[in-house]
Amino acid sequence: MPAPTSNERRLSAQIAAHTSWALTPDRSARTAPARAALMATFERQVDPDGILSPDERARRAEHARKAHFQRLALKSARARRKSKALAAESEAADAELRRLSGGAA
């Protein structure tokens, strides 16, 4: 049997992921370790020396987490706006080519 193509490997991985999630009774419990690890990253960011009280460290880490995701949202909005502008530019160029070629393009 020939080696699977990259597309077949991707589809196999997607099937495995969907099957795994279909058999997961508690999605929140399954992802809890990842959420805890991410929050620990923010806690280390705001208190690298571990001198803050746990409550203060948690409060600051939550703000750092929110800032992180807001930065991602801003970056995404800018990318969508740029993509939309490029698409409009491309459509205008295509229309101009069609006009110049008498509609044959």
C-alpha positions as a Markdown table, in Angstrom:
| # | Residue | x | y | z |
|---|---|---|---|---|
| 1 | Met | 0.0 | 0.0 | 0.0 |
| 2 | Pro | 1.4 | 3.4 | -0.9 |
| 3 | Ala | 2.2 | 5.9 | 1.8 |
| 4 | Pro | -0.8 | 8.2 | 2.7 |
| 5 | Thr | -0.8 | 11.6 | 1.2 |
| 6 | Ser | -0.7 | 14.7 | 3.4 |
| 7 | Asn | -4.4 | 15.2 | 2.8 |
| 8 | Glu | -5.2 | 11.6 | 3.9 |
| 9 | Arg | -3.1 | 12.1 | 7.1 |
| 10 | Arg | -4.9 | 15.3 | 7.8 |
| 11 | Leu | -8.3 | 13.6 | 7.3 |
| 12 | Ser | -7.3 | 10.7 | 9.5 |
| 13 | Ala | -6.2 | 13.1 | 12.3 |
| 14 | Gln | -9.5 | 15.0 | 12.0 |
| 15 | Ile | -11.4 | 11.7 | 12.3 |
| 16 | Ala | -9.4 | 10.7 | 15.4 |
| 17 | Ala | -10.0 | 14.1 | 17.0 |
| 18 | His | -13.7 | 14.1 | 16.3 |
| 19 | Thr | -14.0 | 10.5 | 17.6 |
| 20 | Ser | -12.1 | 11.4 | 20.7 |
| 21 | Trp | -14.3 | 14.4 | 21.5 |
| 22 | Ala | -17.4 | 12.4 | 20.8 |
| 23 | Leu | -16.3 | 10.0 | 23.5 |
| 24 | Thr | -15.4 | 12.6 | 26.0 |
| 25 | Pro | -18.1 | 12.9 | 28.7 |
| 26 | Asp | -16.8 | 16.1 | 30.4 |
| 27 | Arg | -15.1 | 18.5 | 27.9 |
| 28 | Ser | -14.4 | 21.0 | 30.7 |
| 29 | Ala | -12.5 | 18.4 | 32.8 |
| 30 | Arg | -10.5 | 17.3 | 29.7 |
| 31 | Thr | -9.3 | 20.8 | 29.0 |
| 32 | Ala | -8.8 | 21.9 | 32.6 |
| 33 | Pro | -5.0 | 21.1 | 32.6 |
| 34 | Ala | -4.4 | 23.2 | 29.5 |
| 35 | Arg | -6.4 | 26.1 | 31.0 |
| 36 | Ala | -4.4 | 25.8 | 34.3 |
| 37 | Ala | -1.1 | 25.8 | 32.4 |
| 38 | Leu | -2.0 | 28.9 | 30.4 |
| 39 | Met | -3.1 | 30.7 | 33.6 |
| 40 | Ala | 0.2 | 29.7 | 35.2 |
| 41 | Thr | 2.0 | 31.3 | 32.3 |
| 42 | Phe | 0.3 | 34.6 | 32.9 |
| 43 | Glu | 0.9 | 34.3 | 36.7 |
| 44 | Arg | 4.7 | 33.9 | 36.0 |
| 45 | Gln | 4.5 | 36.8 | 33.6 |
| 46 | Val | 3.0 | 39.2 | 36.2 |
| 47 | Asp | 4.9 | 37.8 | 39.2 |
| 48 | Pro | 8.2 | 36.2 | 38.1 |
| 49 | Asp | 9.7 | 36.3 | 41.6 |
| 50 | Gly | 6.6 | 34.9 | 43.3 |
| 51 | Ile | 6.3 | 37.8 | 45.8 |
| 52 | Leu | 2.7 | 38.7 | 45.3 |
| 53 | Ser | -0.2 | 37.2 | 47.4 |
| 54 | Pro | -2.1 | 34.5 | 45.6 |
| 55 | Asp | -5.1 | 36.7 | 45.3 |
| 56 | Glu | -3.2 | 39.6 | 43.8 |
| 57 | Arg | -1.2 | 37.3 | 41.5 |
| 58 | Ala | -4.5 | 35.8 | 40.2 |
| 59 | Arg | -6.1 | 39.2 | 39.7 |
| 60 | Arg | -3.1 | 40.5 | 37.7 |
| 61 | Ala | -2.9 | 37.2 | 35.8 |
| 62 | Glu | -6.5 | 37.6 | 34.8 |
| 63 | His | -5.8 | 41.1 | 33.5 |
| 64 | Ala | -2.8 | 39.8 | 31.6 |
| 65 | Arg | -4.9 | 37.0 | 30.1 |
| 66 | Lys | -7.6 | 39.5 | 29.0 |
| 67 | Ala | -5.0 | 41.8 | 27.5 |
| 68 | His | -3.5 | 38.9 | 25.6 |
| 69 | Phe | -6.8 | 37.8 | 24.0 |
| 70 | Gln | -7.7 | 41.4 | 23.2 |
| 71 | Arg | -4.4 | 41.8 | 21.4 |
| 72 | Leu | -5.2 | 38.7 | 19.4 |
| 73 | Ala | -8.7 | 40.1 | 18.6 |
| 74 | Leu | -7.2 | 43.4 | 17.5 |
| 75 | Lys | -4.6 | 41.6 | 15.3 |
| 76 | Ser | -7.4 | 39.5 | 13.8 |
| 77 | Ala | -9.6 | 42.6 | 13.1 |
| 78 | Arg | -6.7 | 44.3 | 11.3 |
| 79 | Ala | -5.9 | 41.2 | 9.3 |
| 80 | Arg | -9.6 | 40.9 | 8.2 |
| 81 | Arg | -9.7 | 44.6 | 7.3 |
| 82 | Lys | -6.5 | 44.3 | 5.2 |
| 83 | Ser | -7.8 | 41.1 | 3.5 |
| 84 | Lys | -11.1 | 42.9 | 2.7 |
| 85 | Ala | -9.2 | 45.9 | 1.2 |
| 86 | Leu | -6.9 | 43.6 | -0.8 |
| 87 | Ala | -9.9 | 41.7 | -2.2 |
| 88 | Ala | -11.6 | 45.0 | -3.2 |
| 89 | Glu | -8.4 | 46.1 | -4.8 |
| 90 | Ser | -8.2 | 42.8 | -6.7 |
| 91 | Glu | -11.8 | 43.1 | -7.9 |
| 92 | Ala | -11.2 | 46.7 | -9.0 |
| 93 | Ala | -8.1 | 45.6 | -11.0 |
| 94 | Asp | -10.0 | 42.7 | -12.6 |
| 95 | Ala | -12.9 | 45.1 | -13.5 |
| 96 | Glu | -10.4 | 47.5 | -15.1 |
| 97 | Leu | -8.8 | 44.7 | -17.1 |
| 98 | Arg | -12.2 | 43.6 | -18.3 |
| 99 | Arg | -13.0 | 47.2 | -19.3 |
| 100 | Leu | -9.8 | 47.7 | -21.1 |
| 101 | Ser | -10.1 | 44.4 | -23.0 |
| 102 | Gly | -13.7 | 45.1 | -24.0 |
| 103 | Gly | -15.1 | 42.5 | -21.6 |
| 104 | Ala | -13.2 | 39.6 | -23.2 |
| 105 | Ala | -11.1 | 38.8 | -20.1 |
